[in-house]
């Protein structure tokens, strides 16, 4: 790669997008829903 192409190098879009990404997003949403049902008092700590 030359330095001129580095500015346009993007992962996650275009021809190099992961075909499993939509499924992974759905799975995370389901997991978070179950987590919140099981632990309703859970809080995010940063």
Rosetta blueprint (number, residue, H / E / L):
1 X L
2 X L
3 X H
4 X H
5 X H
6 X H
7 X L
8 X L
9 X L
10 X L
11 X L
12 X L
13 X L
14 X H
15 X H
16 X H
17 X L
18 X L
19 X L
20 X L
21 X H
22 X H
23 X H
24 X H
25 X H
26 X H
27 X H
28 X H
29 X H
30 X H
31 X H
32 X H
33 X H
34 X H
35 X H
36 X H
37 X H
38 X H
39 X L
40 X L
41 X L
42 X L
43 X L
44 X L
45 X L
46 X L
